[in-house]
C-alpha cells in the first residue's frame, strides 16, 4: 500500500514537472515573438522621432541613420548631420510617437554628444509628464552631433493570454507548494539565521538583499539606493560630501546623469520617514548626513 502511494506521488509530480516544463517553453517562445515585435515597433517609432526632429531644424534632406538595439530594452537613434533642438520639443515628440505605437511609457532618454560621449541632456518619463523627471526645458541645445539613447525601464509583457495554461500553472504550483512547504520553511529559517544586517534606528538594513525591514515590514531598495545607504551606515552622524557619494556610486559604475544623487536621496528619505529617529539631512553646499538618535 505504501509503495503504491509513493509511486502515485512520483507519477503526479512527474506530470507536474512535465506541465511546468511545457509551460515554460511556451512562455519563452511567446516572449521571443513579442520581444521581436516590440523591438520593431520601437525602431519605427524612433525613426519617426528622428524625422520630426530634423523637420524642426528645417532639414528635409539629411538622413536618420538606422536605429540600433544596444541591449535588451535600450536603443540608439543617430543622425547624418549635426542638429539643434529644444529639449521640451524632444520630450513632446518622443511621447507622441510612443503613444501612437502603444509603446510602454516608462523610459529614460539621454542625448549624448558624439565626440566625447558626454550626456548633454537627459530625462525620465514615468507614465505621464507630471510623474517624470524632465529638467531644463526651454533651453536650446547648440548645434552638434548627437545620438539619442532610449532605455525602457518597465517593459511589461503579458504571457497569460491562454487561460488553460494559466489554470494548469496555478494548479501545478499549488501541488508543488504543498509538497515542498516544510522544506522551504526550514530553508527560510536557516537563511534568516545567517542574514547580516545593520541597525538604523528601528530599521534593519540588509545590504546584500537590497532591503530595509521595520517590524516585519520589508521595504525594497534599488541597487543605487542600497549603495548610498551602505555609505551612510558606515559613517553615521557624519557629513558625506556630494563628490564622495557621486564618485563611489556613479563614477566607478557608469555615467552620472543629471541630478541622480538628489533623486535617490529623496527616495531614501521617503523610505526612512517611518522612523523619526532616522533622518537624512542636506548640508547645503557640502553633502548629506545620516542622523541617527541612539
PAZA-344892 format. One line per field, with one value per residue (C-alpha): residue number from 0; chain; x, y, z. Coordinates in Angstrom, 2 decimals. Each point is the difference from the previous one (the first is absolute). Last residue first. Example, Ala and Ser with C-alpha at 12.3 -4.5 7.8 and 13.67 -1.06 7.14 Angstrom:
BEGIN
pos [1,0]
unit [A,A]
px [13.67,-1.37]
py [-1.06,-3.44]
pz [7.14,0.66]
//
This chain:
BEGIN
pos [293,292,291,290,289,288,287,286,285,284,283,282,281,280,279,278,277,276,275,274,273,272,271,270,269,268,267,266,265,264,263,262,261,260,259,258,257,256,255,254,253,252,251,250,249,248,247,246,245,244,243,242,241,240,239,238,237,236,235,234,233,232,231,230,229,228,227,226,225,224,223,222,221,220,219,218,217,216,215,214,213,212,211,210,209,208,207,206,205,204,203,202,201,200,199,198,197,196,195,194,193,192,191,190,189,188,187,186,185,184,183,182,181,180,179,178,177,176,175,174,173,172,171,170,169,168,167,166,165,164,163,162,161,160,159,158,157,156,155,154,153,152,151,150,149,148,147,146,145,144,143,142,141,140,139,138,137,136,135,134,133,132,131,130,129,128,127,126,125,124,123,122,121,120,119,118,117,116,115,114,113,112,111,110,109,108,107,106,105,104,103,102,101,100,99,98,97,96,95,94,93,92,91,90,89,88,87,86,85,84,83,82,81,80,79,78,77,76,75,74,73,72,71,70,69,68,67,66,65,64,63,62,61,60,59,58,57,56,55,54,53,52,51,50,49,48,47,46,45,44,43,42,41,40,39,38,37,36,35,34,33,32,31,30,29,28,27,26,25,24,23,22,21,20,19,18,17,16,15,14,13,12,11,10,9,8,7,6,5,4,3,2,1,0]
unit [A,A,A,A,A,A,A,A,A,A,A,A,A,A,A,A,A,A,A,A,A,A,A,A,A,A,A,A,A,A,A,A,A,A,A,A,A,A,A,A,A,A,A,A,A,A,A,A,A,A,A,A,A,A,A,A,A,A,A,A,A,A,A,A,A,A,A,A,A,A,A,A,A,A,A,A,A,A,A,A,A,A,A,A,A,A,A,A,A,A,A,A,A,A,A,A,A,A,A,A,A,A,A,A,A,A,A,A,A,A,A,A,A,A,A,A,A,A,A,A,A,A,A,A,A,A,A,A,A,A,A,A,A,A,A,A,A,A,A,A,A,A,A,A,A,A,A,A,A,A,A,A,A,A,A,A,A,A,A,A,A,A,A,A,A,A,A,A,A,A,A,A,A,A,A,A,A,A,A,A,A,A,A,A,A,A,A,A,A,A,A,A,A,A,A,A,A,A,A,A,A,A,A,A,A,A,A,A,A,A,A,A,A,A,A,A,A,A,A,A,A,A,A,A,A,A,A,A,A,A,A,A,A,A,A,A,A,A,A,A,A,A,A,A,A,A,A,A,A,A,A,A,A,A,A,A,A,A,A,A,A,A,A,A,A,A,A,A,A,A,A,A,A,A,A,A,A,A,A,A,A,A,A,A,A,A,A,A,A,A,A,A,A,A]
px [20.52,-1.31,1.29,0.92,1.13,1.87,0.03,2.26,1.88,-1.87,-2.88,0.33,-3.09,-1.16,-1.07,-1.92,-0.46,-1.60,-3.35,-0.28,-2.74,1.90,2.71,-1.56,-0.92,3.47,1.57,-1.99,1.08,3.64,-0.48,-1.23,2.65,2.73,-1.47,-0.08,1.27,1.23,3.26,1.30,1.12,1.28,3.13,-1.37,-3.48,-0.14,3.47,0.70,-3.44,0.04,3.52,-0.77,-3.16,1.96,-1.00,-0.65,0.14,-2.88,0.46,3.17,-0.27,-3.80,0.25,2.14,-2.26,-3.02,1.45,0.71,-3.50,-1.68,2.09,-0.97,-3.67,-1.44,-2.93,-1.80,-0.93,-2.48,0.86,0.12,2.30,2.06,2.14,1.00,2.68,0.65,3.76,-0.45,-2.51,-0.91,-2.04,-2.04,-0.90,2.87,2.29,1.18,2.29,-0.76,1.58,-2.25,1.21,-2.90,-2.41,1.39,-0.40,-3.59,-0.79,1.43,-2.08,-3.10,0.79,0.42,-3.37,-1.76,1.53,-2.91,-2.76,1.77,0.41,-3.73,-0.88,2.53,-1.56,-3.54,1.03,1.97,-2.87,-2.34,2.32,0.52,-3.76,-0.45,2.15,0.94,2.01,3.34,-0.39,3.14,0.89,2.94,0.74,3.21,0.16,3.36,0.16,3.28,0.15,3.17,1.26,2.35,-0.21,-2.12,-0.53,-2.66,-2.82,-1.14,-3.79,-0.16,2.79,-1.09,-2.58,-0.40,-3.24,-3.23,-1.52,1.15,-1.99,0.62,3.49,2.31,3.64,2.11,3.42,2.01,3.55,1.26,3.71,1.10,3.00,-0.48,-3.50,-1.69,-2.73,-3.69,-1.33,-3.60,-1.25,-3.25,-3.34,-2.78,-0.04,-0.54,-3.52,1.40,-1.96,0.89,3.68,-0.02,-1.86,2.32,3.16,-1.12,-1.11,3.24,2.12,-1.86,0.59,3.69,0.26,1.89,3.28,1.34,3.19,-0.23,-0.61,-2.01,-0.03,-2.68,1.17,-2.12,-0.18,-2.62,2.44,3.26,1.30,-2.91,1.04,-2.24,1.22,1.21,-2.48,1.09,0.54,-2.36,-3.01,1.80,-2.07,1.47,-3.46,-0.19,3.16,-1.55,-3.16,2.00,2.03,-3.15,-1.47,3.11,-0.53,-3.55,1.09,2.81,-2.28,-2.64,2.64,1.36,-3.49,-0.74,3.27,-0.64,-3.52,1.31,2.69,-2.47,-2.41,2.80,1.33,-3.48,-0.82,3.23,-0.82,-3.47,1.42,2.45,-2.77,-2.19,2.87,0.88,-3.64,-0.18,3.14,-1.51,-3.15,1.91,2.29,-3.02,-1.61,3.25,0.17,-3.67,0.48,3.09,-1.95,-2.77]
py [56.46,2.74,-0.65,2.81,-1.08,3.01,1.52,2.14,3.30,2.88,-0.24,-2.86,-2.01,-2.24,-3.62,-0.69,-3.01,0.19,0.91,-3.46,-0.19,2.63,-2.47,-1.05,3.57,1.23,-2.73,1.14,3.63,-1.11,-1.91,3.10,2.25,-2.36,-0.38,3.74,-0.22,-3.47,-1.46,-2.52,-3.41,-2.02,1.75,3.50,-0.84,-1.33,0.67,3.17,1.54,-0.64,1.39,3.09,0.65,0.02,-2.35,1.84,-2.25,-1.11,-3.60,-0.84,-3.60,0.32,2.98,-1.90,-3.07,2.25,1.31,-3.49,-1.18,2.94,-0.66,-3.70,0.78,-0.55,-2.17,0.83,-3.07,0.25,-2.42,2.85,2.05,-1.71,1.77,-1.66,-0.49,-3.66,0.25,3.39,-1.27,3.07,-0.66,3.07,1.33,2.47,-1.31,-3.45,-1.86,-3.43,-3.34,-2.98,-3.42,-0.74,1.26,-2.44,-2.98,0.94,0.53,-3.41,-1.70,1.73,-1.08,-3.63,0.04,1.57,-2.35,-2.31,2.52,2.55,-2.52,-0.65,3.71,0.75,-2.66,1.29,3.58,-1.08,-2.10,2.96,2.30,-2.53,-0.22,3.75,0.67,3.70,-0.38,1.31,3.71,1.93,3.05,2.23,1.99,2.00,0.39,1.44,2.65,1.29,3.12,0.69,3.51,1.82,3.68,3.12,1.47,-1.54,2.48,0.80,-0.14,-3.09,-0.26,-3.13,-2.72,-2.54,-1.88,-0.10,3.12,-1.02,-3.21,-3.74,0.53,1.89,0.62,2.82,0.57,2.77,0.53,-3.39,-0.25,-2.59,2.09,0.77,-1.37,2.03,-1.99,0.84,-2.43,-1.22,-2.23,-1.94,-0.84,0.57,-3.45,0.13,0.24,1.15,3.24,0.60,-0.53,2.64,2.54,-0.46,0.14,3.16,1.72,-0.71,1.03,3.32,0.64,-0.64,2.82,-1.11,0.28,-2.24,-1.44,-2.27,-3.67,-0.65,-2.71,-1.71,-2.60,-2.66,-1.67,-2.59,-2.95,1.28,2.57,-0.36,2.29,2.41,0.43,3.54,2.86,1.62,3.54,1.61,1.57,2.02,2.95,-0.73,-1.00,-2.24,-1.76,-0.59,-1.41,-2.46,-1.14,-0.64,-1.91,-2.14,-0.54,-1.30,-2.42,-1.31,-0.33,-1.89,-2.41,-0.66,-0.68,-2.51,-1.80,0.01,-1.35,-2.90,-0.84,0.20,-2.43,-2.48,0.36,-0.23,-3.14,-1.63,0.96,-1.54,-3.21,-0.25,0.78,-2.74,-2.52,0.81,-0.39,-3.38,-1.14,1.29,-2.06,-3.14,0.33,0.37,-3.14,-1.92,0.98,-0.93,-3.38,-0.74,0.87,-2.42]
pz [19.75,-2.24,-3.52,-2.38,-3.48,-1.38,-3.48,-2.16,0.05,-1.63,2.42,2.48,-0.97,2.85,-0.29,3.23,2.24,3.46,-1.57,-1.57,-2.65,-2.04,-1.05,-3.30,-0.94,0.89,-2.15,-3.03,0.53,0.26,-3.25,-1.83,1.51,-1.18,-3.50,-0.64,-3.57,-1.01,1.32,-2.50,1.24,2.94,1.28,-0.47,1.26,3.56,1.37,-1.99,0.46,3.75,0.42,-2.07,1.99,3.26,2.81,3.27,3.04,2.22,-1.18,-1.98,-1.29,0.00,-2.37,-2.53,0.21,-0.57,-3.24,-1.34,0.97,-1.70,-3.12,-0.09,0.55,3.46,1.08,3.22,2.06,2.86,2.84,2.54,-2.22,-2.69,-2.62,-3.24,-2.66,0.89,0.58,1.66,2.61,2.11,3.16,0.86,3.46,-0.04,-2.73,1.11,-2.38,-1.46,-0.72,-0.65,1.16,2.38,-2.64,-2.56,2.32,0.88,-3.68,-0.88,2.68,-1.29,-3.53,1.06,1.71,-2.97,-2.59,-0.77,0.61,-2.17,-2.80,0.09,-0.04,-2.74,-2.18,0.49,-0.75,-3.07,-1.33,0.48,-1.97,-2.76,-0.51,0.15,-3.03,-0.15,3.14,-1.23,0.39,-0.78,2.04,-0.90,3.13,-0.33,-3.77,-1.01,-2.71,-1.42,-2.19,-1.98,-0.50,-2.37,0.86,-0.35,3.45,2.28,0.44,3.55,0.35,2.20,2.57,1.88,-0.79,2.82,-0.66,2.01,-1.58,-3.48,0.33,0.37,1.45,-2.35,0.86,-1.39,-1.48,-1.63,-1.17,1.17,-0.82,-2.56,-1.02,-3.69,-0.62,2.74,1.75,0.44,2.60,0.33,2.82,-0.37,1.58,-2.54,-1.59,-3.82,-1.40,-3.40,-0.01,3.64,-0.75,-2.76,2.13,2.99,-2.12,-1.79,3.21,1.89,-3.00,-0.28,3.70,-0.59,-2.60,-3.07,-1.90,-2.75,-1.45,-3.01,-0.80,3.17,2.65,2.17,2.52,1.74,3.43,1.04,-0.16,-1.40,-2.48,-2.45,-2.87,-1.92,-3.56,-0.81,-0.39,-3.22,-1.20,-2.53,1.72,2.66,1.23,3.45,1.33,-3.09,1.17,3.41,-1.59,-2.13,2.99,2.04,-2.97,-0.09,3.73,-0.58,-2.73,2.19,3.03,-1.97,-1.33,3.49,1.37,-2.77,0.67,3.74,-0.56,-2.07,2.54,2.88,-1.66,-0.65,3.54,1.51,-2.00,1.13,3.59,-0.30,-1.41,2.91,2.49,-1.46,0.04,3.61,0.99,-1.73,1.80,3.25,-0.52,-1.01,3.01,2.25,-1.42,0.37,3.68,0.56,-1.68,2.09,3.16,-0.99]
//
